[in-house]
Amino acid sequence: MQIIGYVLIIIALGRFLAELFERLGYPGIVGEITAGLILGYVLTGVPADEMNLLAEFGIFFLMISAGLEITPEELHIGGKKALPVYLATLGVMMLVTLPFTGYRIGTGNILAAAILAVASAPIVVKLKRFFGDDYLHVALSYAIISEVSILILVYVLANFKGAESTLNLITTIAKQALFIGGVLYINYKIGIQHKVWLITQLRKLKSDEAVFGLFMVFAATLGFISEEVGMHFTIGGFLAGLLLHSDLVGTKQYERLETILSGVTSGIFAPIFFAWRGMNFRAEITLMVLYGFLVVYSVRFLLTVILEWDGKPLSSLAKATGLVSFGILGLLVADLGNSYGVLTGELYSITAFTSVAGIFLSATIGRVLTAVQKA
């Protein structure tokens, strides 16, 4: 079968199960992951190189969409509340992983803790009905901080293992910091001095496709620079989405861009990415891995409830449901860490399994809370 045949099967089953799960009250992402888990045992001879490329497009567009969901100002405000929660969660997850490495701290512990502390921005958006729009910016800020952190961290740790000298590692980290800081500074200056000019120029574009094409050139450029400074190229896509918010480019241009981007992402590339990660799920599920998942989920959920407690049990539980969503990006980074030799053995299996099972469990808890609220 040609690659197009596999792609059509993946998209068709992914969207079918996404619709089915949405009717059952679950995020559509759960259906797309399920499609991948099923197809992983059914389809044979799938061309891995071509599918990996399409899946990379999927995570690229998903990170762009995550950036478009929030403005730099909202990220700054929400980040003040989200960052302490993330750091506390990261520290506790580090302690949880210690028994699996003989109570020795290494690169595996650090990456595993970061993966187990992650929240998925696309899933947070899908789960927002459980915790409400008022808390969305905080939850999104947490998700963005955690996702960007693991995408940077996996490459930093890989460079650390293969670094010829400490100076090279420090230089790489400095370049990454300068790149992100420089992009945000340019956005700040444009927003103050050239906002009207930018909106005027974008209005001259006659079609939505032209706006989309111009944006893709910008996103791809930032993506290439991200790779050059030692980060995952999707960081550039996220920054592009974060910068081109409605306050900067105007509401009309933002809506033109979001309309096309939503169709391309949700209709084509996102189902491929989620399904392909499901098809490549190869973690060894043992009794120890199951125990590890239950411990990780329980500890993180309880910790989040305590940190986000607002005096209302249902509201606090709903907030925890949004933050403790884990995500397929964690599975991707776990696989990357495994290929680089950073994450191995039971620690890899626990992080990979938790990244998938955590989504299902959080969505189920969210449904239960919704039913209780309606009762």
Buried (B, 14 or more C-beta within 10 A) or exposed (E): EEBEEBBEBBBEBBBBBBEBBBEEBBBBBBBBBBBBBBBBEEBEEBEEEBBEEBBBBBBBBBBBBBBBBBBBEBBEBBBEBBEEBBEBBBEBBBEBBEEBBEEEEBBBBBBBBBBBBBBBBBBBBBBBBBBEEEBBBBBBBBBBBBBBBBBBBBBBBBBBEEBEEEEBBEBBBEBBEEBBEEBBEEBEEBBEEEBEEBBEEBEEBEEBEEBBEBBBEBBBEBBEBBBEBBBBBBBBBBBBBBBBBBBBBBEEBBEBBBEBBBEBBBEBBBBBBBBBBBBBBEBEBEEEBEEBBEBBBEBBBEBBBEBBBEEEEEBBBBBBBBBBBBBBBBBBBBBBBBEBEBBEEBBBBBBBBBBBBBBBBBBBBBBEBBEEEEE
